[in-house]
């Protein structure tokens, strides 16, 4: 059966408000579409895209004016008259399709489905992923080398800082190593050695710079020192001049990022100036940082502390967790904004999508990173997952797909049946937490497998099907940025009994009833080549051993190749809509396409002994760190406040120092003596008066 026959769901236009942000000034809003209406989108439709993790895509905020007040409208009317004949004569459905690689050619014959029952060569499929990476990298190398942003349809690059941050190069280092692309890695190292300089008077996003740049450098250091046969280079051998290149750059960058933590509360500011080392509050959201930004820096700084012995990295990152937890939020679910100046939350919006997601991811991963020696993070994870089950889990109306909904106005408000694609990290993370990275067979040995672990794994399985359904319900076979769902009113929860969705959405036909539960709105239909679903498929395959997760991943990968690869040598780009074939294109390749999406596809199709899960922890940008034991005096430096049976913080009277107690006791004794003297004197005076009265 050809999955491309799936039809898209109803396309409901609705505005989705976006948070303002000033991260970056470069970018492109260029669509490629085969009719005049799409062309005018470039003039009239300046939509801001949703966030990757917590950074808005590089577009202006959508503060809309009336149409007649826009200069673009006037310009568009004039251009309409001039270009109408041109478009009528030259534009056709084939013009957009021509920009996408013709996959019917013999070199791309592997895209055609193999007959049912045919033997699968996973090594061959893995090589196809490497081919896609090479094509993407080489396009960037040819047209935008050294630039932070790459626009493949216009074949140009732009910078986010005066001389560049190596945004794409550094983010992709460990993928180059894992794929054994030695010559390309050599070129990347040459650029880092000669051109990468962080001494720039530039404000950068604390979170994104940490997870992508600091994480990328640390991962490259780990892989190059632990696996010397991966993309072996003489320059980074022990004793060679470039032995510590990655670690030296990482330390330089981290020392600059530490300025973000210099707030009154210790919660990092949203941005930091690389030269002045000054933290800068957010330019939107009343100055608040996003919760995920503040709480997804810990894996990186704690690993660097272990490598260097510098406790300051550890302590600053760790303090954030205490400040956050001391707020005592109900059932471990946090609002998505937090003030750096006092460590309190702003608003009541609860979601596991943008601005909230990786807080939950880093809870269990901090526990695993230090080999289970910090149980406080397991406690936090278990509380939060219980809260998700209680407040956010619900089911679709017809086919009972499990979704993680949102509570925009707090836990007592109505559910919003919406999932960002970002939320699809969660099923894999739940499975990872259930087994600790062991295979399911290994985890069940010795009678240690509990009912709760099985329930958690069952939840991961159901959520994975939901994320896979987001792909199978569109014309392109690619997921939108955001999906809404049809649910019952009132919504059903786990308390009403757990429900299961269809066993395998892939096996259903194009008109399958289950698709009615998925609602994709026009402004949410873009695809930025995100990694979260293939990330989950990777974890589910490694943990359960079920081949279907690899097959689902292969179907996804084929869709990316079919619809996001450009004609010529420019590589791959993101899409303006997954609901149309041929699709409209966006002129941007995000760094995470190389750092995450293709890396997870490669690992999904690789043997399980490549980077065993029990040995590593993977950050939220897919950078690989080792698990380690607490050494060099590193330890958990905080405790949770006492909670009652409902999880609420117990207010206890502050204990006073011993010396203060002694001083108070002495004072009380003196006061008592003075009082006694006064009372004694008064008593004697009264007795004297009484005697005088009697004598009279």
ABEGO torsion letter per residue (X at the ends): XBAAABBBBBBBBBBBBBBBBABEABEBABBBBABAAAAAAAAABBBBBBBBGABBBBBBBBBBBBAAABAAAAAAAAAAAAAAAAAAAABBAAAAAAABBBAABAAAAAABBBBBGBBBBAAAAAAAAAAAAAAAAAAAAAAABGBABBBAAAGBBBBABAAEAGAAAAAAAAAAAAAGBAAAAAAAAAAAAAABBABBBBBBBAAAAAAAAAAAAAAAAAAAAABAABGBBAAABBGBAAAAAAAAAAAAAAAAAAAAABBAAGBBBABBBAAAGBBBBBABGGGBBBAAAAAAAAAAAAAAAAAAGBAAAAAAAAAAAAAAAAAGBBGGBBBABBBAAAGBBBEABBBABBGAAAAAAAAAAAAAAAGGABAAAAAAAAAAAAAAAAAABBBBAAAGBBBBBBBAAEAABBBBBBBBAAAAAAAAAAAAAAAGGBBAAAAABGGABBAAAAAAAAAAAAAAAAAAAAAAABAAGBBBABBBBBBBOBBBBAAAEBBBBBABAAABBAABAAAAABBBBAAAABBAGBAAAAAAAAAAAAAAGBAAAAAAAAAAAAAAAAAABBBEAAEBBBBABAABOBBBBBBBBBAAAAAAAAAAAAAAABBAABGBAAABBBBAAGBBBBBBBBBGGBBBABBBBBBBAAGBBBBBBBBBBAAAAAAAAAAAAAAAAAAAAAAAAAAAAAAAAAAAAAAX
